[in-house]
Amino acid sequence: MCFSTEASFAGGVIISTIGVFTVTKLHKRSQLVFGIIPLFFGIQQIAEGLLWWSLPNPDLLNLQKFSTYFFLTMAQVIWPAMIPFSVLAMEENPKRKKILRVLLVLGIALSLYYAICLMTFHVNPQIINYHIKYNTDFPGSLAKAAFVVYLVVTITPLFISSVRRTHLMGILVFLSCLLTAIFFTQYLTSVWCFFAALISVVVLWILRDSKRQSLVDRLLP
């Protein structure tokens, strides 16, 4: 989380607990990846809590490096492929599945790009004004294009999906990104992940609604 060590750990534990509860509510195998999204963000927030704790202490340099790369790997390498894959796995409409497959390919390509950047370039996290800023020397010429692709592959699938309520999650994620870009530009990675972690709780609502609809469909002749 983007405010303090305590807030990160508390938020991570609460969201992780909701994530575990969400997984117990799955009623289809195809929902597994989508269902673990809150748990994913909960663990990510705990990782950033470790970074908050280790940054002021030079003796914890190894922990600082581990938590930095763990957090960024989840945010930049796993997430761009995870969201289109999770939505694709649940989708039953053939036309929508074709579009989602294209987005998944884009997401995987972006994940590979960020993975190479993390292995090749430097990352220097700093605490500034109660936020964590991830300073990197990734190629500047590709930064804007990579960010646009990131937005496309992490938000668009939620609008394409025929699963009820996913578009509402897409709206919330988009608005959170917009607010973060306007008010927390320097801390976009940390703050947007915080908002996304809160929004991920909506996954539980979507899956419960899906289960309820499934039961109704079975009862109908």
C-alpha positions in Angstrom: 0.0 0.0 0.0 1.2 3.5 -0.6 1.0 5.2 2.8 3.0 3.2 5.5 4.3 -0.1 6.6 1.4 -0.7 8.9 -1.2 0.2 6.3 0.4 -2.1 3.7 0.5 -5.1 6.1 -3.0 -4.5 7.4 -4.4 -4.0 3.9 -2.5 -7.1 2.6 -3.8 -9.3 5.4 -7.4 -8.2 5.0 -7.5 -8.5 1.2 -5.7 -11.8 1.4 -8.3 -13.1 3.8 -11.1 -12.0 1.5 -9.1 -13.6 -1.3 -9.1 -17.0 0.4 -12.8 -16.7 1.1 -13.4 -15.8 -2.6 -11.6 -19.0 -3.7 -13.9 -21.1 -1.5 -16.9 -19.6 -3.4 -15.8 -20.8 -6.9 -18.2 -23.1 -8.6 -16.4 -23.7 -11.9 -12.8 -24.6 -12.6 -12.7 -21.9 -15.3 -13.1 -19.3 -12.5 -9.9 -20.3 -10.6 -7.5 -17.7 -12.0 -10.1 -14.9 -11.8 -11.0 -16.0 -8.3 -7.5 -15.7 -7.0 -7.2 -12.0 -8.0 -7.9 -10.6 -4.5 -5.4 -13.1 -3.0 -2.9 -12.0 -5.6 -3.3 -8.3 -4.6 -3.2 -9.1 -0.9 0.1 -10.9 -1.3 1.4 -8.0 -3.4 0.5 -5.5 -0.7 2.3 -7.5 1.9 5.4 -7.5 -0.3 5.2 -3.7 -0.5 4.9 -3.7 3.3 8.2 -5.5 3.5 9.7 -2.9 1.2 8.4 -0.1 3.4 10.0 -1.8 6.4 13.3 -2.5 4.7 13.9 0.8 2.8 15.0 2.9 5.9 17.3 0.1 7.1 20.6 -0.5 5.2 21.0 -3.9 7.0 17.9 -5.2 5.2 19.2 -4.5 1.7 18.5 -8.1 0.5 15.0 -8.0 1.8 14.6 -4.6 0.0 15.7 -6.0 -3.3 13.6 -9.1 -2.9 10.4 -7.2 -2.0 11.0 -4.7 -4.8 11.3 -7.2 -7.5 8.6 -9.4 -6.1 6.2 -6.5 -6.1 7.1 -5.3 -9.6 7.1 -8.9 -11.0 3.5 -9.3 -9.8 2.5 -5.8 -11.1 4.3 -5.7 -14.5 5.0 -9.3 -15.4 2.2 -11.4 -14.1 -0.8 -9.0 -14.1 -0.7 -8.1 -17.9 -1.1 -11.8 -18.8 -3.2 -12.8 -15.8 -6.2 -10.6 -16.4 -6.9 -11.5 -20.1 -6.2 -15.1 -19.4 -8.6 -15.2 -16.4 -11.4 -13.6 -18.4 -10.7 -15.8 -21.4 -11.0 -18.9 -19.2 -14.5 -17.9 -18.1 -15.7 -16.8 -21.5 -18.1 -19.0 -23.5 -19.0 -16.7 -26.4 -16.8 -17.8 -29.4 -16.5 -14.2 -30.9 -15.5 -12.7 -27.6 -13.0 -15.5 -27.0 -11.2 -14.6 -30.3 -10.8 -11.0 -29.2 -9.6 -12.1 -25.7 -7.0 -14.4 -27.3 -5.5 -11.5 -29.1 -5.4 -9.5 -25.9 -3.8 -12.4 -24.1 -1.0 -12.6 -26.8 -0.5 -8.8 -26.3 -0.4 -9.3 -22.6 2.2 -12.1 -22.8 4.3 -10.0 -25.1 4.2 -7.1 -22.6 5.0 -9.4 -19.7 8.1 -10.6 -21.5 9.1 -7.0 -22.2 8.8 -6.0 -18.5 10.6 -9.3 -17.5 13.5 -8.4 -19.7 13.6 -4.8 -18.3 13.6 -6.0 -14.7 16.5 -8.4 -15.5 18.5 -5.9 -17.5 17.9 -2.4 -16.0 18.0 -0.9 -12.6 15.2 -0.3 -10.1 15.6 2.1 -7.2 12.6 2.5 -4.9 12.3 5.6 -2.7 9.9 6.8 0.0 8.8 10.3 -0.9 5.9 12.1 0.7 4.4 8.9 2.3 4.5 7.1 -1.1 6.9 4.7 -2.7 8.3 5.8 -6.0 9.9 3.1 -8.2 12.7 4.8 -10.1 13.7 2.8 -13.2 15.9 3.3 -16.2 13.7 1.3 -18.6 13.9 2.5 -22.2 12.1 5.9 -22.3 11.2 5.6 -25.9 9.0 2.6 -25.2 7.6 3.7 -21.9 4.4 5.4 -23.2 3.6 2.6 -25.7 4.2 -0.1 -23.0 1.8 1.8 -20.7 -0.9 2.1 -23.3 -0.7 -1.7 -24.0 -0.8 -2.3 -20.3 -4.0 -0.4 -20.0 -5.5 -2.2 -23.0 -4.7 -5.7 -21.8 -5.6 -5.1 -18.1 -8.9 -3.2 -18.6 -10.4 -4.0 -22.0 -11.0 -7.7 -21.2 -13.3 -6.7 -18.4 -15.5 -4.9 -20.9 -15.4 -7.6 -23.5 -16.4 -10.4 -21.1 -20.0 -11.6 -21.2 -19.8 -12.5 -17.5 -22.2 -10.3 -15.5 -20.7 -7.4 -13.6 -17.2 -7.6 -15.0 -17.7 -4.3 -16.8 -18.3 -2.6 -13.5 -15.0 -3.8 -12.3 -13.5 -2.5 -15.5 -15.0 1.0 -14.9 -13.6 1.1 -11.4 -10.2 0.0 -12.5 -10.2 2.6 -15.3 -11.4 5.4 -12.9 -8.8 4.5 -10.3 -6.1 4.6 -13.0 -7.3 8.0 -14.1 -7.4 9.4 -10.6 -3.9 8.0 -9.9 -2.5 9.5 -13.1 -3.9 12.9 -12.3 -3.1 13.2 -8.5 -0.3 10.7 -8.0 1.6 10.7 -11.3 5.0 10.1 -9.8 3.8 7.1 -7.7 1.5 5.5 -10.3 2.7 1.9 -9.9 2.4 1.9 -6.1 -0.8 3.9 -5.8 -2.7 2.3 -8.7 -1.9 -1.2 -7.3 -3.4 0.0 -4.0 -6.6 1.0 -5.6 -6.7 -2.1 -7.7 -6.2 -4.2 -4.5 -9.3 -2.5 -3.0 -11.3 -3.0 -6.3 -10.3 -6.7 -6.5 -12.9 -7.3 -3.7 -15.5 -6.9 -6.4 -14.3 -10.3 -7.7 -16.2 -11.9 -4.8 -19.4 -10.1 -5.8 -19.0 -11.1 -9.5 -18.4 -14.8 -8.6 -21.3 -14.9 -6.1 -23.6 -13.4 -8.8 -22.3 -15.9 -11.3 -23.1 -18.8 -8.9 -26.6 -17.4 -8.3 -27.3 -17.0 -12.0 -26.0 -20.5 -12.6 -28.5 -21.9 -10.1 -31.3 -20.0 -11.7 -30.4 -21.3 -15.1 -30.5 -24.9 -13.8 -33.9 -24.4 -12.3 -35.4 -23.0 -15.5 -36.9 -25.5 -17.9 
